[in-house]
Amino acid sequence: MKRIIESKTGLSNEVLIILIGSIHGNEKEGIRAIERTFQRLNNGNFEINGKIIGIAGNLKAIEAHKRFLDHDLNRCWTDEHIQQCLSNPNDLVNEDKELVELYHLINEVLSEDYKQKFVIDLHTTSADNGNFLVYPGKVDETTIAEKLGLPMITNLDDYLQGTTLLKYYSSEEVVSFAFEGGQIGSPKAIDIHTEGIWQLLQLSGIIAQTEAPKLLIDPKENLPSLLRVIHRHGVKVGDAFKMKGGFKSFQPIAKGELIAEDNNGEITAPKEGRIFMPLYQAAGDDGFFIVEEI
């Protein structure tokens, strides 16, 4: 797997879009969607008003079909950790080597002269019904991500153990957000990512609007458009954490409802709300979140 999946550059300097797939190595749907997007661009006669580049995230973990090898590549994006890695290039574990390569590549691309810059991190989840956006900035009618019509989580990074790539690159100059396309291994997730990317290309103006956008989520589900996290249940190695079966993201739950179990016994919901990203895979330290509508 190459680090740069593909890149297309036009004559103008209007828009830069960086698409990143498989920061978690087992979440390959984003890479497939990036490949489909460039196939569509290559097969059509599209004027590119800027630059689109697709980047593969954790190459070693992709090859091993694992979320990560030594530590989570999407929880270590702090200035302190990055500087430690840059200062000790010969003494790095797998994910730190990946981080250094991504850091140099993304910074090099972002240093190019474009009026609008976007970093879009593509993910999938272990639970069903996982179509949403994680957006660290202010959400209003000008927010491009809001136009996709997916639920948006505004404060997830405040509850995570570590700092994500999207949080690190979010600034006044760069619009950065995570796009969760659905369940890991699902063909539907590839379709949703592909359609969502295409809509973002048109909304940003990097290509012209060619067709009416398709809905990325069933309106009959009546999901809130804007939510915030109010609780995180963390998981440690050796906890033997196991979710109760059948939970979907954004499913309403009651305070005291049985959610999971571990070595200490039953785990019940401490608050009323909606369950979010329940953990149905072996790797990961986020057991589940509870969110509420804003």
ROFI-568974 format. One record per residue (C-alpha): residue number from 1; residue in three letters; chain; x, y, z. Coordinates in nm, 3 decimals. Each point is the difference from the previous one (the first is absolute). Example, Ala and Ser with C-alpha at 12.3 -4.5 7.8 and 13.67 -1.06 7.14 Angstrom:
// residues 2
{drenlo:1, zaro:Ala, torvo:A, X:1.230, Y:-0.450, Z:0.780}
{drenlo:2, zaro:Ser, torvo:A, X:0.137, Y:0.344, Z:-0.066}
// end
This chain:
// residues 294
{drenlo:1, zaro:Met, torvo:A, X:0.000, Y:0.000, Z:0.000}
{drenlo:2, zaro:Lys, torvo:A, X:0.138, Y:0.339, Z:-0.099}
{drenlo:3, zaro:Arg, torvo:A, X:-0.025, Y:0.298, Z:0.236}
{drenlo:4, zaro:Ile, torvo:A, X:-0.142, Y:0.226, Z:-0.272}
{drenlo:5, zaro:Ile, torvo:A, X:-0.296, Y:-0.180, Z:-0.155}
{drenlo:6, zaro:Glu, torvo:A, X:-0.038, Y:0.256, Z:-0.278}
{drenlo:7, zaro:Ser, torvo:A, X:0.007, Y:0.375, Z:-0.057}
{drenlo:8, zaro:Lys, torvo:A, X:-0.153, Y:0.241, Z:-0.253}
{drenlo:9, zaro:Thr, torvo:A, X:0.096, Y:0.365, Z:-0.038}
{drenlo:10, zaro:Gly, torvo:A, X:-0.174, Y:0.267, Z:-0.208}
{drenlo:11, zaro:Leu, torvo:A, X:0.113, Y:0.341, Z:-0.116}
{drenlo:12, zaro:Ser, torvo:A, X:-0.165, Y:0.210, Z:0.272}
{drenlo:13, zaro:Asn, torvo:A, X:0.091, Y:0.032, Z:0.367}
{drenlo:14, zaro:Glu, torvo:A, X:-0.356, Y:0.013, Z:0.133}
{drenlo:15, zaro:Val, torvo:A, X:-0.039, Y:-0.318, Z:0.205}
{drenlo:16, zaro:Leu, torvo:A, X:0.223, Y:-0.268, Z:0.154}
{drenlo:17, zaro:Ile, torvo:A, X:-0.163, Y:-0.321, Z:0.123}
{drenlo:18, zaro:Ile, torvo:A, X:0.202, Y:-0.265, Z:0.184}
{drenlo:19, zaro:Leu, torvo:A, X:-0.183, Y:-0.333, Z:0.037}
{drenlo:20, zaro:Ile, torvo:A, X:0.144, Y:-0.245, Z:0.253}
{drenlo:21, zaro:Gly, torvo:A, X:-0.104, Y:-0.365, Z:0.023}
{drenlo:22, zaro:Ser, torvo:A, X:0.093, Y:-0.275, Z:0.247}
{drenlo:23, zaro:Ile, torvo:A, X:0.162, Y:0.192, Z:0.283}
{drenlo:24, zaro:His, torvo:A, X:-0.137, Y:-0.311, Z:0.168}
{drenlo:25, zaro:Gly, torvo:A, X:0.137, Y:-0.284, Z:-0.211}
{drenlo:26, zaro:Asn, torvo:A, X:-0.312, Y:-0.219, Z:0.011}
{drenlo:27, zaro:Glu, torvo:A, X:-0.223, Y:0.282, Z:-0.127}
{drenlo:28, zaro:Lys, torvo:A, X:0.073, Y:-0.035, Z:-0.371}
{drenlo:29, zaro:Glu, torvo:A, X:-0.331, Y:0.128, Z:-0.136}
{drenlo:30, zaro:Gly, torvo:A, X:0.133, Y:0.355, Z:-0.018}
{drenlo:31, zaro:Ile, torvo:A, X:0.288, Y:-0.110, Z:-0.223}
{drenlo:32, zaro:Arg, torvo:A, X:-0.240, Y:-0.182, Z:-0.234}
{drenlo:33, zaro:Ala, torvo:A, X:-0.215, Y:0.314, Z:-0.017}
{drenlo:34, zaro:Ile, torvo:A, X:0.303, Y:0.219, Z:-0.079}
{drenlo:35, zaro:Glu, torvo:A, X:0.097, Y:-0.240, Z:-0.280}
{drenlo:36, zaro:Arg, torvo:A, X:-0.355, Y:0.013, Z:-0.141}
{drenlo:37, zaro:Thr, torvo:A, X:0.001, Y:0.379, Z:0.015}
{drenlo:38, zaro:Phe, torvo:A, X:0.319, Y:0.027, Z:-0.207}
{drenlo:39, zaro:Gln, torvo:A, X:-0.134, Y:-0.259, Z:-0.247}
{drenlo:40, zaro:Arg, torvo:A, X:-0.306, Y:0.219, Z:-0.051}
{drenlo:41, zaro:Leu, torvo:A, X:0.211, Y:0.313, Z:-0.038}
{drenlo:42, zaro:Asn, torvo:A, X:0.231, Y:-0.175, Z:-0.248}
{drenlo:43, zaro:Asn, torvo:A, X:-0.291, Y:-0.135, Z:-0.206}
{drenlo:44, zaro:Gly, torvo:A, X:-0.175, Y:0.336, Z:-0.026}
{drenlo:45, zaro:Asn, torvo:A, X:0.084, Y:0.339, Z:-0.143}
{drenlo:46, zaro:Phe, torvo:A, X:0.025, Y:0.196, Z:0.324}
{drenlo:47, zaro:Glu, torvo:A, X:0.173, Y:0.333, Z:0.048}
{drenlo:48, zaro:Ile, torvo:A, X:0.185, Y:-0.012, Z:0.331}
{drenlo:49, zaro:Asn, torvo:A, X:-0.005, Y:0.335, Z:0.178}
{drenlo:50, zaro:Gly, torvo:A, X:0.289, Y:-0.083, Z:0.227}
{drenlo:51, zaro:Lys, torvo:A, X:0.149, Y:-0.324, Z:0.126}
{drenlo:52, zaro:Ile, torvo:A, X:-0.139, Y:-0.332, Z:0.129}
{drenlo:53, zaro:Ile, torvo:A, X:0.233, Y:-0.249, Z:0.163}
{drenlo:54, zaro:Gly, torvo:A, X:-0.081, Y:-0.339, Z:0.153}
{drenlo:55, zaro:Ile, torvo:A, X:0.227, Y:-0.132, Z:0.276}
{drenlo:56, zaro:Ala, torvo:A, X:0.016, Y:-0.343, Z:0.165}
{drenlo:57, zaro:Gly, torvo:A, X:0.045, Y:0.017, Z:0.378}
{drenlo:58, zaro:Asn, torvo:A, X:0.150, Y:-0.289, Z:0.197}
{drenlo:59, zaro:Leu, torvo:A, X:0.175, Y:-0.204, Z:-0.271}
{drenlo:60, zaro:Lys, torvo:A, X:0.140, Y:-0.270, Z:0.229}
{drenlo:61, zaro:Ala, torvo:A, X:-0.335, Y:-0.052, Z:0.173}
{drenlo:62, zaro:Ile, torvo:A, X:-0.180, Y:-0.009, Z:-0.337}
{drenlo:63, zaro:Glu, torvo:A, X:0.235, Y:-0.276, Z:-0.109}
{drenlo:64, zaro:Ala, torvo:A, X:-0.062, Y:-0.189, Z:0.326}
{drenlo:65, zaro:His, torvo:A, X:-0.380, Y:0.058, Z:-0.014}
{drenlo:66, zaro:Lys, torvo:A, X:0.010, Y:0.149, Z:0.352}
{drenlo:67, zaro:Arg, torvo:A, X:-0.122, Y:0.323, Z:0.155}
{drenlo:68, zaro:Phe, torvo:A, X:0.358, Y:0.069, Z:0.113}
{drenlo:69, zaro:Leu, torvo:A, X:0.320, Y:-0.189, Z:0.087}
{drenlo:70, zaro:Asp, torvo:A, X:0.159, Y:0.181, Z:0.298}
{drenlo:71, zaro:His, torvo:A, X:-0.238, Y:0.283, Z:0.084}
{drenlo:72, zaro:Asp, torvo:A, X:-0.295, Y:0.187, Z:-0.153}
{drenlo:73, zaro:Leu, torvo:A, X:0.129, Y:0.227, Z:-0.277}
{drenlo:74, zaro:Asn, torvo:A, X:-0.306, Y:0.223, Z:0.040}
{drenlo:75, zaro:Arg, torvo:A, X:0.061, Y:0.080, Z:0.368}
{drenlo:76, zaro:Cys, torvo:A, X:0.357, Y:0.134, Z:-0.003}
{drenlo:77, zaro:Trp, torvo:A, X:-0.015, Y:0.330, Z:-0.191}
{drenlo:78, zaro:Thr, torvo:A, X:0.143, Y:0.236, Z:0.259}
{drenlo:79, zaro:Asp, torvo:A, X:0.285, Y:0.246, Z:-0.051}
{drenlo:80, zaro:Glu, torvo:A, X:0.195, Y:-0.168, Z:0.280}
{drenlo:81, zaro:His, torvo:A, X:-0.028, Y:-0.351, Z:-0.143}
{drenlo:82, zaro:Ile, torvo:A, X:0.070, Y:0.114, Z:-0.356}
{drenlo:83, zaro:Gln, torvo:A, X:0.315, Y:0.184, Z:0.110}
{drenlo:84, zaro:Gln, torvo:A, X:0.118, Y:-0.308, Z:0.193}
{drenlo:85, zaro:Cys, torvo:A, X:-0.042, Y:-0.209, Z:-0.315}
{drenlo:86, zaro:Leu, torvo:A, X:0.178, Y:0.254, Z:-0.219}
{drenlo:87, zaro:Ser, torvo:A, X:0.289, Y:0.024, Z:0.250}
{drenlo:88, zaro:Asn, torvo:A, X:0.050, Y:-0.380, Z:0.023}
{drenlo:89, zaro:Pro, torvo:A, X:-0.054, Y:-0.134, Z:-0.353}
{drenlo:90, zaro:Asn, torvo:A, X:0.203, Y:-0.317, Z:0.063}
{drenlo:91, zaro:Asp, torvo:A, X:-0.192, Y:-0.108, Z:0.310}
{drenlo:92, zaro:Leu, torvo:A, X:-0.364, Y:-0.011, Z:-0.112}
{drenlo:93, zaro:Val, torvo:A, X:-0.273, Y:-0.265, Z:0.021}
{drenlo:94, zaro:Asn, torvo:A, X:-0.217, Y:-0.071, Z:-0.304}
{drenlo:95, zaro:Glu, torvo:A, X:-0.267, Y:0.267, Z:0.051}
{drenlo:96, zaro:Asp, torvo:A, X:0.259, Y:0.268, Z:0.078}
{drenlo:97, zaro:Lys, torvo:A, X:0.175, Y:-0.070, Z:-0.331}
{drenlo:98, zaro:Glu, torvo:A, X:-0.337, Y:0.034, Z:-0.173}
{drenlo:99, zaro:Leu, torvo:A, X:-0.069, Y:0.324, Z:0.187}
{drenlo:100, zaro:Val, torvo:A, X:0.330, Y:0.156, Z:-0.111}
{drenlo:101, zaro:Glu, torvo:A, X:-0.061, Y:-0.086, Z:-0.365}
{drenlo:102, zaro:Leu, torvo:A, X:-0.359, Y:0.130, Z:0.012}
{drenlo:103, zaro:Tyr, torvo:A, X:0.105, Y:0.315, Z:0.185}
{drenlo:104, zaro:His, torvo:A, X:0.261, Y:0.092, Z:-0.261}
{drenlo:105, zaro:Leu, torvo:A, X:-0.231, Y:-0.081, Z:-0.293}
{drenlo:106, zaro:Ile, torvo:A, X:-0.311, Y:0.178, Z:0.131}
{drenlo:107, zaro:Asn, torvo:A, X:0.198, Y:0.308, Z:0.106}
{drenlo:108, zaro:Glu, torvo:A, X:0.171, Y:0.016, Z:-0.339}
{drenlo:109, zaro:Val, torvo:A, X:-0.336, Y:-0.011, Z:-0.180}
{drenlo:110, zaro:Leu, torvo:A, X:-0.162, Y:0.253, Z:0.237}
{drenlo:111, zaro:Ser, torvo:A, X:0.289, Y:0.242, Z:-0.057}
{drenlo:112, zaro:Glu, torvo:A, X:-0.107, Y:0.037, Z:-0.364}
{drenlo:113, zaro:Asp, torvo:A, X:-0.187, Y:0.317, Z:-0.098}
{drenlo:114, zaro:Tyr, torvo:A, X:-0.376, Y:-0.066, Z:0.001}
{drenlo:115, zaro:Lys, torvo:A, X:-0.281, Y:0.228, Z:0.110}
{drenlo:116, zaro:Gln, torvo:A, X:-0.202, Y:-0.277, Z:0.171}
{drenlo:117, zaro:Lys, torvo:A, X:0.153, Y:-0.307, Z:0.163}
{drenlo:118, zaro:Phe, torvo:A, X:-0.178, Y:-0.312, Z:0.121}
{drenlo:119, zaro:Val, torvo:A, X:0.126, Y:-0.312, Z:0.182}
{drenlo:120, zaro:Ile, torvo:A, X:-0.261, Y:-0.278, Z:-0.001}
{drenlo:121, zaro:Asp, torvo:A, X:0.074, Y:-0.311, Z:0.207}
{drenlo:122, zaro:Leu, torvo:A, X:-0.208, Y:-0.301, Z:-0.110}
{drenlo:123, zaro:His, torvo:A, X:-0.102, Y:-0.260, Z:0.260}
{drenlo:124, zaro:Thr, torvo:A, X:-0.237, Y:-0.289, Z:0.064}
{drenlo:125, zaro:Thr, torvo:A, X:-0.125, Y:-0.142, Z:0.331}
{drenlo:126, zaro:Ser, torvo:A, X:-0.054, Y:-0.348, Z:0.144}
{drenlo:127, zaro:Ala, torvo:A, X:-0.372, Y:0.063, Z:0.057}
{drenlo:128, zaro:Asp, torvo:A, X:-0.283, Y:0.034, Z:-0.249}
{drenlo:129, zaro:Asn, torvo:A, X:-0.156, Y:0.337, Z:-0.091}
{drenlo:130, zaro:Gly, torvo:A, X:0.326, Y:0.190, Z:0.027}
{drenlo:131, zaro:Asn, torvo:A, X:-0.050, Y:0.279, Z:-0.255}
{drenlo:132, zaro:Phe, torvo:A, X:0.102, Y:0.332, Z:0.156}
{drenlo:133, zaro:Leu, torvo:A, X:0.259, Y:0.277, Z:0.007}
{drenlo:134, zaro:Val, torvo:A, X:0.237, Y:0.103, Z:0.278}
{drenlo:135, zaro:Tyr, torvo:A, X:0.044, Y:0.374, Z:-0.034}
{drenlo:136, zaro:Pro, torvo:A, X:0.221, Y:0.196, Z:0.242}
{drenlo:137, zaro:Gly, torvo:A, X:-0.089, Y:0.349, Z:-0.123}
{drenlo:138, zaro:Lys, torvo:A, X:-0.299, Y:0.232, Z:0.028}
{drenlo:139, zaro:Val, torvo:A, X:-0.305, Y:-0.131, Z:-0.184}
{drenlo:140, zaro:Asp, torvo:A, X:-0.224, Y:0.248, Z:-0.186}
{drenlo:141, zaro:Glu, torvo:A, X:-0.161, Y:0.035, Z:-0.342}
{drenlo:142, zaro:Thr, torvo:A, X:0.340, Y:0.067, Z:-0.161}
{drenlo:143, zaro:Thr, torvo:A, X:0.153, Y:-0.327, Z:0.124}
{drenlo:144, zaro:Ile, torvo:A, X:0.062, Y:-0.215, Z:-0.306}
{drenlo:145, zaro:Ala, torvo:A, X:-0.028, Y:-0.327, Z:0.192}
{drenlo:146, zaro:Glu, torvo:A, X:-0.347, Y:0.094, Z:0.124}
{drenlo:147, zaro:Lys, torvo:A, X:-0.127, Y:-0.008, Z:-0.357}
{drenlo:148, zaro:Leu, torvo:A, X:0.055, Y:-0.378, Z:-0.018}
{drenlo:149, zaro:Gly, torvo:A, X:-0.304, Y:-0.047, Z:0.222}
{drenlo:150, zaro:Leu, torvo:A, X:0.166, Y:-0.243, Z:0.242}
{drenlo:151, zaro:Pro, torvo:A, X:-0.006, Y:0.017, Z:0.382}
{drenlo:152, zaro:Met, torvo:A, X:0.292, Y:0.208, Z:0.125}
{drenlo:153, zaro:Ile, torvo:A, X:0.186, Y:-0.055, Z:0.328}
{drenlo:154, zaro:Thr, torvo:A, X:0.167, Y:0.319, Z:0.120}
{drenlo:155, zaro:Asn, torvo:A, X:0.208, Y:-0.089, Z:0.306}
{drenlo:156, zaro:Leu, torvo:A, X:0.119, Y:-0.360, Z:-0.037}
{drenlo:157, zaro:Asp, torvo:A, X:0.369, Y:0.088, Z:0.033}
{drenlo:158, zaro:Asp, torvo:A, X:-0.065, Y:0.140, Z:0.347}
{drenlo:159, zaro:Tyr, torvo:A, X:-0.085, Y:-0.355, Z:0.115}
{drenlo:160, zaro:Leu, torvo:A, X:0.267, Y:-0.202, Z:-0.182}
{drenlo:161, zaro:Gln, torvo:A, X:0.320, Y:-0.125, Z:0.159}
{drenlo:162, zaro:Gly, torvo:A, X:0.246, Y:0.179, Z:-0.229}
{drenlo:163, zaro:Thr, torvo:A, X:-0.023, Y:0.242, Z:-0.290}
{drenlo:164, zaro:Thr, torvo:A, X:-0.129, Y:-0.088, Z:-0.346}
{drenlo:165, zaro:Leu, torvo:A, X:0.140, Y:0.099, Z:-0.337}
{drenlo:166, zaro:Leu, torvo:A, X:-0.311, Y:0.207, Z:-0.078}
{drenlo:167, zaro:Lys, torvo:A, X:0.039, Y:0.197, Z:0.325}
{drenlo:168, zaro:Tyr, torvo:A, X:0.370, Y:0.062, Z:-0.065}
{drenlo:169, zaro:Tyr, torvo:A, X:-0.057, Y:0.142, Z:-0.348}
{drenlo:170, zaro:Ser, torvo:A, X:-0.316, Y:0.199, Z:0.076}
{drenlo:171, zaro:Ser, torvo:A, X:0.074, Y:0.374, Z:-0.009}
{drenlo:172, zaro:Glu, torvo:A, X:-0.120, Y:0.329, Z:-0.144}
{drenlo:173, zaro:Glu, torvo:A, X:0.180, Y:-0.089, Z:-0.324}
{drenlo:174, zaro:Val, torvo:A, X:-0.099, Y:-0.369, Z:-0.020}
{drenlo:175, zaro:Val, torvo:A, X:-0.347, Y:-0.154, Z:0.027}
{drenlo:176, zaro:Ser, torvo:A, X:0.052, Y:-0.350, Z:0.140}
{drenlo:177, zaro:Phe, torvo:A, X:-0.259, Y:-0.262, Z:0.091}
{drenlo:178, zaro:Ala, torvo:A, X:-0.055, Y:-0.375, Z:0.020}
{drenlo:179, zaro:Phe, torvo:A, X:-0.254, Y:-0.166, Z:-0.228}
{drenlo:180, zaro:Glu, torvo:A, X:-0.131, Y:-0.331, Z:0.138}
{drenlo:181, zaro:Gly, torvo:A, X:-0.155, Y:-0.199, Z:-0.283}
{drenlo:182, zaro:Gly, torvo:A, X:-0.155, Y:-0.295, Z:0.182}
{drenlo:183, zaro:Gln, torvo:A, X:0.096, Y:-0.347, Z:0.116}
{drenlo:184, zaro:Ile, torvo:A, X:0.347, Y:-0.148, Z:-0.053}
{drenlo:185, zaro:Gly, torvo:A, X:-0.002, Y:-0.247, Z:-0.290}
{drenlo:186, zaro:Ser, torvo:A, X:-0.330, Y:0.126, Z:-0.137}
{drenlo:187, zaro:Pro, torvo:A, X:-0.033, Y:0.069, Z:-0.376}
{drenlo:188, zaro:Lys, torvo:A, X:-0.259, Y:0.262, Z:0.098}
{drenlo:189, zaro:Ala, torvo:A, X:0.269, Y:0.194, Z:0.188}
{drenlo:190, zaro:Ile, torvo:A, X:0.209, Y:0.021, Z:-0.318}
{drenlo:191, zaro:Asp, torvo:A, X:-0.304, Y:0.129, Z:-0.189}
{drenlo:192, zaro:Ile, torvo:A, X:-0.077, Y:0.262, Z:0.265}
{drenlo:193, zaro:His, torvo:A, X:0.361, Y:0.118, Z:0.016}
{drenlo:194, zaro:Thr, torvo:A, X:0.019, Y:0.018, Z:-0.381}
{drenlo:195, zaro:Glu, torvo:A, X:-0.322, Y:0.200, Z:-0.031}
{drenlo:196, zaro:Gly, torvo:A, X:0.094, Y:0.224, Z:0.293}
{drenlo:197, zaro:Ile, torvo:A, X:0.342, Y:0.078, Z:-0.147}
{drenlo:198, zaro:Trp, torvo:A, X:-0.160, Y:0.083, Z:-0.335}
{drenlo:199, zaro:Gln, torvo:A, X:-0.244, Y:0.237, Z:0.167}
{drenlo:200, zaro:Leu, torvo:A, X:0.285, Y:0.168, Z:0.189}
{drenlo:201, zaro:Leu, torvo:A, X:0.195, Y:0.049, Z:-0.323}
{drenlo:202, zaro:Gln, torvo:A, X:-0.299, Y:0.181, Z:-0.146}
{drenlo:203, zaro:Leu, torvo:A, X:-0.088, Y:0.196, Z:0.314}
{drenlo:204, zaro:Ser, torvo:A, X:0.359, Y:0.125, Z:0.030}
{drenlo:205, zaro:Gly, torvo:A, X:0.003, Y:0.112, Z:-0.363}
{drenlo:206, zaro:Ile, torvo:A, X:0.296, Y:-0.216, Z:-0.096}
{drenlo:207, zaro:Ile, torvo:A, X:-0.223, Y:-0.149, Z:-0.270}
{drenlo:208, zaro:Ala, torvo:A, X:-0.324, Y:0.136, Z:-0.146}
{drenlo:209, zaro:Gln, torvo:A, X:-0.339, Y:-0.118, Z:0.121}
{drenlo:210, zaro:Thr, torvo:A, X:-0.102, Y:-0.275, Z:-0.243}
{drenlo:211, zaro:Glu, torvo:A, X:-0.300, Y:-0.164, Z:0.163}
{drenlo:212, zaro:Ala, torvo:A, X:-0.236, Y:0.020, Z:0.295}
{drenlo:213, zaro:Pro, torvo:A, X:0.157, Y:-0.148, Z:0.315}
{drenlo:214, zaro:Lys, torvo:A, X:-0.128, Y:-0.331, Z:0.133}
{drenlo:215, zaro:Leu, torvo:A, X:-0.107, Y:-0.037, Z:0.361}
{drenlo:216, zaro:Leu, torvo:A, X:0.271, Y:-0.156, Z:0.215}
{drenlo:217, zaro:Ile, torvo:A, X:-0.240, Y:-0.106, Z:0.274}
{drenlo:218, zaro:Asp, torvo:A, X:-0.363, Y:-0.115, Z:0.008}
{drenlo:219, zaro:Pro, torvo:A, X:-0.213, Y:0.300, Z:0.112}
{drenlo:220, zaro:Lys, torvo:A, X:-0.246, Y:-0.245, Z:0.157}
{drenlo:221, zaro:Glu, torvo:A, X:0.261, Y:-0.066, Z:0.270}
{drenlo:222, zaro:Asn, torvo:A, X:-0.070, Y:0.357, Z:0.122}
{drenlo:223, zaro:Leu, torvo:A, X:0.346, Y:0.043, Z:0.150}
{drenlo:224, zaro:Pro, torvo:A, X:0.112, Y:0.326, Z:0.165}
{drenlo:225, zaro:Ser, torvo:A, X:0.224, Y:0.218, Z:-0.214}
{drenlo:226, zaro:Leu, torvo:A, X:0.226, Y:0.130, Z:0.277}
{drenlo:227, zaro:Leu, torvo:A, X:0.112, Y:-0.189, Z:0.311}
{drenlo:228, zaro:Arg, torvo:A, X:0.257, Y:0.012, Z:0.278}
{drenlo:229, zaro:Val, torvo:A, X:0.162, Y:-0.268, Z:0.212}
{drenlo:230, zaro:Ile, torvo:A, X:-0.104, Y:-0.012, Z:0.366}
{drenlo:231, zaro:His, torvo:A, X:0.169, Y:-0.326, Z:0.109}
{drenlo:232, zaro:Arg, torvo:A, X:0.280, Y:-0.236, Z:-0.103}
{drenlo:233, zaro:His, torvo:A, X:0.056, Y:-0.350, Z:0.133}
{drenlo:234, zaro:Gly, torvo:A, X:0.369, Y:-0.080, Z:-0.035}
{drenlo:235, zaro:Val, torvo:A, X:0.142, Y:-0.349, Z:-0.041}
{drenlo:236, zaro:Lys, torvo:A, X:0.338, Y:-0.127, Z:0.121}
{drenlo:237, zaro:Val, torvo:A, X:0.193, Y:-0.307, Z:-0.113}
{drenlo:238, zaro:Gly, torvo:A, X:-0.112, Y:-0.296, Z:0.208}
{drenlo:239, zaro:Asp, torvo:A, X:-0.347, Y:0.138, Z:0.079}
{drenlo:240, zaro:Ala, torvo:A, X:-0.170, Y:-0.272, Z:-0.208}
{drenlo:241, zaro:Phe, torvo:A, X:-0.245, Y:0.267, Z:-0.113}
{drenlo:242, zaro:Lys, torvo:A, X:-0.298, Y:-0.128, Z:-0.200}
{drenlo:243, zaro:Met, torvo:A, X:-0.288, Y:0.206, Z:-0.135}
{drenlo:244, zaro:Lys, torvo:A, X:-0.352, Y:-0.130, Z:0.028}
{drenlo:245, zaro:Gly, torvo:A, X:-0.103, Y:-0.102, Z:-0.354}
{drenlo:246, zaro:Gly, torvo:A, X:-0.207, Y:0.203, Z:-0.242}
{drenlo:247, zaro:Phe, torvo:A, X:0.079, Y:0.361, Z:0.087}
{drenlo:248, zaro:Lys, torvo:A, X:0.017, Y:0.250, Z:-0.286}
{drenlo:249, zaro:Ser, torvo:A, X:0.150, Y:0.346, Z:0.012}
{drenlo:250, zaro:Phe, torvo:A, X:-0.257, Y:0.266, Z:0.099}
{drenlo:251, zaro:Gln, torvo:A, X:-0.239, Y:-0.257, Z:0.146}
{drenlo:252, zaro:Pro, torvo:A, X:-0.181, Y:0.156, Z:0.302}
{drenlo:253, zaro:Ile, torvo:A, X:0.093, Y:-0.150, Z:0.337}
{drenlo:254, zaro:Ala, torvo:A, X:-0.134, Y:0.050, Z:0.351}
{drenlo:255, zaro:Lys, torvo:A, X:0.195, Y:0.073, Z:0.316}
{drenlo:256, zaro:Gly, torvo:A, X:0.077, Y:-0.331, Z:0.169}
{drenlo:257, zaro:Glu, torvo:A, X:-0.041, Y:-0.207, Z:-0.318}
{drenlo:258, zaro:Leu, torvo:A, X:0.236, Y:-0.297, Z:-0.032}
{drenlo:259, zaro:Ile, torvo:A, X:0.261, Y:0.089, Z:-0.264}
{drenlo:260, zaro:Ala, torvo:A, X:0.295, Y:-0.238, Z:0.042}
{drenlo:261, zaro:Glu, torvo:A, X:0.197, Y:-0.209, Z:0.243}
{drenlo:262, zaro:Asp, torvo:A, X:0.362, Y:-0.051, Z:0.099}
{drenlo:263, zaro:Asn, torvo:A, X:0.206, Y:-0.165, Z:0.273}
{drenlo:264, zaro:Asn, torvo:A, X:-0.168, Y:0.219, Z:0.261}
{drenlo:265, zaro:Gly, torvo:A, X:-0.353, Y:-0.100, Z:-0.103}
{drenlo:266, zaro:Glu, torvo:A, X:-0.287, Y:0.177, Z:-0.175}
{drenlo:267, zaro:Ile, torvo:A, X:0.043, Y:0.348, Z:-0.148}
{drenlo:268, zaro:Thr, torvo:A, X:-0.312, Y:0.216, Z:-0.010}
{drenlo:269, zaro:Ala, torvo:A, X:-0.061, Y:0.339, Z:-0.157}
{drenlo:270, zaro:Pro, torvo:A, X:0.077, Y:0.278, Z:0.252}
{drenlo:271, zaro:Lys, torvo:A, X:-0.208, Y:0.249, Z:-0.198}
{drenlo:272, zaro:Glu, torvo:A, X:-0.294, Y:0.012, Z:-0.236}
{drenlo:273, zaro:Gly, torvo:A, X:0.084, Y:0.084, Z:-0.361}
{drenlo:274, zaro:Arg, torvo:A, X:0.102, Y:-0.178, Z:-0.319}
{drenlo:275, zaro:Ile, torvo:A, X:0.269, Y:-0.265, Z:-0.017}
{drenlo:276, zaro:Phe, torvo:A, X:0.283, Y:0.085, Z:-0.236}
{drenlo:277, zaro:Met, torvo:A, X:0.277, Y:-0.213, Z:-0.152}
{drenlo:278, zaro:Pro, torvo:A, X:-0.051, Y:-0.316, Z:0.210}
{drenlo:279, zaro:Leu, torvo:A, X:0.313, Y:-0.218, Z:-0.021}
{drenlo:280, zaro:Tyr, torvo:A, X:-0.053, Y:-0.330, Z:-0.181}
{drenlo:281, zaro:Gln, torvo:A, X:0.364, Y:-0.081, Z:-0.079}
{drenlo:282, zaro:Ala, torvo:A, X:0.298, Y:-0.120, Z:0.204}
{drenlo:283, zaro:Ala, torvo:A, X:0.216, Y:0.312, Z:-0.042}
{drenlo:284, zaro:Gly, torvo:A, X:-0.077, Y:0.346, Z:0.131}
{drenlo:285, zaro:Asp, torvo:A, X:-0.024, Y:0.173, Z:0.338}
{drenlo:286, zaro:Asp, torvo:A, X:-0.337, Y:0.172, Z:-0.051}
{drenlo:287, zaro:Gly, torvo:A, X:-0.270, Y:-0.242, Z:0.120}
{drenlo:288, zaro:Phe, torvo:A, X:-0.291, Y:0.229, Z:-0.084}
{drenlo:289, zaro:Phe, torvo:A, X:-0.109, Y:0.361, Z:0.019}
{drenlo:290, zaro:Ile, torvo:A, X:-0.328, Y:0.163, Z:0.094}
{drenlo:291, zaro:Val, torvo:A, X:-0.103, Y:0.307, Z:-0.200}
{drenlo:292, zaro:Glu, torvo:A, X:-0.285, Y:0.248, Z:0.019}
{drenlo:293, zaro:Glu, torvo:A, X:-0.160, Y:0.233, Z:-0.253}
{drenlo:294, zaro:Ile, torvo:A, X:0.103, Y:0.365, Z:0.003}
// end
